[in-house]
Amino acid sequence: MSMSLLIDSAAQPARWSLTVSPEVDASLREYLGTQGMKKGDLSRFVEEAVRWRLFDQTVEAIRSRLEGEDDAALQALIDDALDAVRHP
């Protein structure tokens, strides 16, 4: 079961306290300002960045595990997974 299935979507947002360098703070606030974003948009920006980073880390972990695998074997795994999703 994926972690997202365990989280109640109606739950209150988690509150984080983050510490970043002054350079990152200034750069991000400048960027958000040029995009017309407001104060509350910082949370959305951080959440999106975290989601992308988690996705990237997951992809890299899978790539590492599959490194050196036979292309035909990988394609068979992909085909089996697609078949299982398309025909449950």
C-alpha positions as CSV (number, residue, x, y, z in Angstrom):
1,M,0.0,0.0,0.0
2,S,1.4,3.4,-0.9
3,M,2.0,6.1,1.7
4,S,-0.5,8.4,0.0
5,L,-3.3,5.9,0.7
6,L,-2.6,6.1,4.4
7,I,-3.0,9.8,4.6
8,D,-6.4,11.3,5.3
9,S,-7.0,13.9,2.6
10,A,-9.2,15.9,5.0
11,A,-6.5,16.1,7.6
12,Q,-5.2,19.5,8.6
13,P,-2.0,20.5,6.8
14,A,1.3,19.8,8.7
15,R,3.2,22.8,9.8
16,W,7.0,22.8,9.3
17,S,9.6,25.1,10.5
18,L,12.4,25.4,7.9
19,T,15.8,27.0,8.0
20,V,17.5,28.0,4.8
21,S,20.4,30.2,4.0
22,P,19.8,33.9,3.5
23,E,20.8,33.5,-0.2
24,V,18.1,30.8,-0.8
25,D,15.6,32.9,1.1
26,A,16.3,36.0,-1.0
27,S,16.4,34.1,-4.3
28,L,13.2,32.2,-3.6
29,R,11.3,35.3,-2.5
30,E,12.5,37.2,-5.5
31,Y,11.4,34.4,-7.8
32,L,8.0,34.1,-6.2
33,G,7.6,37.9,-6.5
34,T,8.4,37.8,-10.2
35,Q,5.8,35.1,-10.7
36,G,3.2,37.2,-9.0
37,M,2.9,34.8,-6.1
38,K,1.8,35.8,-2.7
39,K,2.9,34.9,0.8
40,G,0.8,31.7,1.0
41,D,2.3,30.5,-2.3
42,L,5.6,29.7,-0.5
43,S,4.0,26.6,1.1
44,R,2.7,25.4,-2.3
45,F,6.1,26.0,-3.8
46,V,7.8,24.0,-1.1
47,E,5.3,21.2,-1.3
48,E,5.7,20.9,-5.1
49,A,9.5,20.9,-4.7
50,V,9.4,18.1,-2.1
51,R,7.1,16.0,-4.3
52,W,9.4,16.4,-7.3
53,R,12.5,15.6,-5.1
54,L,10.8,12.4,-3.8
55,F,9.8,11.4,-7.3
56,D,13.4,12.0,-8.5
57,Q,14.9,10.0,-5.6
58,T,12.4,7.1,-6.3
59,V,13.4,7.1,-10.0
60,E,17.1,7.1,-9.2
61,A,16.7,4.2,-6.8
62,I,14.8,2.2,-9.4
63,R,17.4,3.0,-12.0
64,S,20.2,1.8,-9.6
65,R,18.4,-1.4,-8.9
66,L,17.8,-2.1,-12.6
67,E,21.3,-1.2,-13.8
68,G,22.8,-4.0,-15.8
69,E,19.5,-5.8,-16.3
70,D,18.7,-7.3,-19.7
71,D,16.5,-5.0,-21.8
72,A,14.2,-7.8,-22.8
73,A,13.7,-8.8,-19.2
74,L,12.9,-5.2,-18.2
75,Q,10.5,-4.9,-21.1
76,A,8.8,-8.1,-19.9
77,L,8.4,-6.7,-16.4
78,I,6.9,-3.5,-17.8
79,D,4.5,-5.4,-20.1
80,D,3.4,-7.6,-17.1
81,A,2.8,-4.5,-14.9
82,L,0.8,-2.8,-17.7
83,D,-1.2,-5.9,-18.3
84,A,-2.0,-6.2,-14.6
85,V,-3.2,-2.6,-14.5
86,R,-5.2,-2.8,-17.7
87,H,-6.8,-6.2,-16.8
88,P,-7.2,-6.4,-13.1
